[in-house]
Amino acid sequence: MSSAPSVVPTAGSVPSPSASSSASPASSASSSAAPTIAELLEFVRRTARDEALIASLPLDPEGRTWIRLDGPGGSEAWLIGWPPGTGTGWHDHADSIGAFTTAAGSLKEHSLAVRLPTDGWKTLELTDGVDRSRELAAGQGRAFGQNHVHEVLNESEGVHAVSVHAYYPPLPRIRRFSRTGAVLRLEQTESPEDWQ
């Protein structure tokens, strides 16, 4: 049931919905009900095992590449290729829940175990003990709730990584942060119009 996707290899920090096309991974079923975090995680895990889909993503040594996928229940989903040494920088997905799984290679996620204020702040001093890190080898993934602050990196010096991501509702905005020690600073808020 996988269709041959058109792919736009693009370097950048956020997949651009207008620059991508849709592909339907095998066994994906759309439902009218909003997907749960568990359903998003099951979707990304199942999709990460679709070897033909993973192999269809062209890998660019200079920047990330992606294909937009049909996620469950109207979710936004992406297949993303990560060249060695690339990452997202600190960000959150605002009001969206999400999940991702590494399909090839290995990714590292740094996250903050803290709920940030949703609006009205520019600088926040983090307390001790909020930092979390995890290695996600092929087949490993994680799910997260709203306002989850993290960065995802391919720390390999020579191996591409590929991952599958899903968000619901489709990303209404992404907040980008910089971090110096314990100080987290809100740098910008992007909306879907910014990605087009």
matplotlib code that plots the C-alpha trace (Angstrom):
import matplotlib.pyplot as plt

x = [0.0, 3.1, 3.0, 6.2, 6.7, 8.0, 10.8, 12.2, 15.7, 15.9, 18.2, 16.6, 15.4, 11.7, 10.2, 8.2, 4.7, 4.5, 7.8, 6.9, 4.5, 2.5, 3.3, 1.1, 3.1, 1.8, -0.9, -1.6, -5.3, -6.9, -9.5, -11.8, -10.9, -7.8, -4.9, -3.5, 0.2, 0.3, -1.3, 1.3, 4.1, 2.7, 2.5, 6.1, 7.4, 5.4, 6.4, 10.1, 10.0, 8.9, 12.2, 11.1, 9.8, 13.0, 15.2, 13.1, 14.4, 17.4, 20.2, 22.0, 25.4, 24.8, 21.3, 18.3, 15.8, 12.2, 9.0, 5.6, 3.5, -0.1, -0.3, -3.2, -6.3, -5.2, -1.8, 1.2, 4.0, 7.4, 10.2, 13.5, 17.1, 19.8, 23.4, 26.2, 26.6, 23.2, 20.5, 17.4, 18.4, 16.2, 12.5, 9.0, 5.9, 3.6, 0.2, 0.9, 1.6, 4.1, 6.3, 9.3, 11.4, 14.8, 14.6, 18.3, 21.5, 21.2, 19.9, 20.4, 17.6, 18.3, 15.2, 14.0, 11.9, 10.0, 6.8, 7.5, 5.1, 3.1, 3.5, 4.7, 8.3, 11.7, 14.2, 13.9, 16.5, 16.3, 16.7, 19.2, 18.1, 15.9, 18.2, 17.5, 19.4, 18.8, 20.3, 17.7, 19.2, 17.3, 14.0, 13.9, 11.5, 9.6, 6.4, 5.9, 3.1, 2.4, 5.2, 7.9, 11.2, 14.0, 16.7, 17.5, 21.0, 22.8, 26.2, 27.7, 30.8, 30.0, 26.6, 23.3, 20.3, 16.7, 13.6, 9.8, 7.9, 4.2, 2.4, -1.2, -2.7, -0.6, 2.0, 0.3, 3.6, 7.2, 9.0, 12.8, 15.1, 18.8, 20.5, 23.5, 24.1, 20.9, 19.4, 16.8, 15.9, 12.9, 14.4, 11.4, 8.0, 7.3, 3.9, 3.1, 3.1, 6.8, 7.6, 6.0]
y = [0.0, 2.3, 4.7, 5.8, 9.2, 12.3, 13.6, 17.1, 16.8, 20.0, 21.3, 23.1, 23.0, 22.2, 20.1, 22.3, 21.0, 22.8, 21.3, 17.7, 15.2, 12.5, 8.8, 6.2, 3.6, 0.1, -0.7, 2.9, 3.4, 6.8, 7.2, 10.1, 10.1, 12.0, 9.6, 9.0, 9.2, 5.4, 5.3, 7.8, 5.7, 2.5, 4.3, 5.5, 2.1, 0.3, 2.8, 2.6, -1.1, -0.4, -1.1, 0.0, 3.3, 4.0, 3.1, 5.5, 8.6, 10.1, 11.1, 14.4, 14.8, 18.5, 18.7, 16.9, 15.4, 14.4, 12.9, 13.9, 10.8, 10.2, 9.8, 8.2, 10.2, 13.3, 13.6, 15.2, 12.6, 12.8, 10.5, 12.4, 11.7, 13.1, 13.5, 13.0, 15.9, 17.5, 18.3, 20.3, 22.7, 23.2, 23.4, 22.3, 21.4, 23.7, 22.1, 18.9, 15.5, 13.4, 10.4, 9.4, 6.3, 5.8, 3.7, 3.6, 4.7, 6.3, 9.5, 11.2, 13.2, 15.8, 16.9, 18.9, 17.3, 20.6, 22.1, 25.5, 28.4, 28.4, 32.2, 35.5, 34.7, 35.2, 33.8, 31.0, 29.7, 26.0, 24.1, 21.3, 17.8, 18.7, 17.5, 14.1, 12.3, 9.1, 7.2, 5.9, 3.2, 1.7, 0.5, 2.6, 5.5, 7.6, 9.5, 12.9, 15.3, 18.9, 21.5, 18.9, 20.7, 18.8, 18.7, 15.7, 15.0, 12.6, 12.6, 10.1, 11.2, 9.1, 7.4, 8.9, 8.3, 8.0, 8.5, 8.7, 11.4, 12.0, 14.9, 15.6, 18.1, 19.0, 21.4, 24.7, 26.3, 25.5, 27.5, 27.6, 28.1, 28.8, 27.5, 28.7, 26.7, 26.8, 29.7, 28.8, 31.7, 31.8, 32.9, 32.7, 31.2, 29.7, 29.0, 26.8, 30.0, 30.4, 27.0, 27.6]
z = [0.0, 0.0, -2.8, -4.5, -2.8, -4.4, -2.3, -2.0, -0.4, 1.6, 4.2, 7.1, 10.6, 10.1, 7.4, 5.1, 4.4, 1.1, -0.1, 0.5, -0.7, 0.9, 1.2, 2.9, 4.8, 4.8, 7.3, 8.1, 8.9, 9.2, 11.8, 12.6, 16.3, 17.5, 17.9, 21.4, 22.3, 22.3, 18.8, 17.5, 19.0, 17.5, 14.1, 14.1, 15.2, 12.5, 9.9, 10.9, 10.0, 6.5, 4.8, 1.3, 2.6, 4.6, 1.6, -0.6, 1.3, -0.5, 2.0, 1.5, 3.1, 3.6, 5.3, 6.5, 4.0, 4.5, 3.2, 4.5, 5.5, 6.2, 10.0, 11.9, 12.7, 10.8, 12.5, 10.8, 10.1, 8.6, 7.5, 8.2, 7.2, 9.4, 8.0, 10.5, 12.9, 12.4, 14.9, 15.6, 18.3, 21.4, 20.5, 21.5, 19.5, 21.5, 21.9, 19.9, 21.4, 19.5, 19.0, 17.0, 16.4, 14.9, 11.8, 10.9, 12.6, 16.0, 17.4, 20.8, 22.5, 25.2, 26.9, 29.9, 32.6, 33.3, 32.1, 30.6, 30.7, 27.5, 26.8, 28.3, 29.0, 27.3, 29.7, 32.2, 34.7, 34.9, 38.2, 38.8, 37.8, 34.9, 32.1, 30.5, 27.7, 25.8, 22.9, 20.4, 18.3, 15.3, 16.5, 19.6, 20.0, 22.5, 22.9, 24.5, 25.6, 24.9, 25.4, 25.5, 25.2, 23.5, 20.9, 18.7, 17.3, 15.0, 16.8, 14.5, 12.5, 9.5, 9.5, 8.5, 10.7, 9.6, 11.9, 11.7, 13.6, 14.2, 15.8, 16.7, 16.2, 13.1, 14.4, 15.2, 16.1, 17.2, 19.8, 19.3, 22.3, 22.9, 26.0, 28.0, 31.1, 33.2, 31.2, 28.5, 26.2, 23.9, 20.5, 18.1, 17.6, 14.2, 12.7, 9.6, 7.4, 8.3, 6.9, 3.5]

ax = plt.figure().add_subplot(projection="3d")
ax.plot(x, y, z, "-o")
ax.set_aspect("equal")
plt.show()
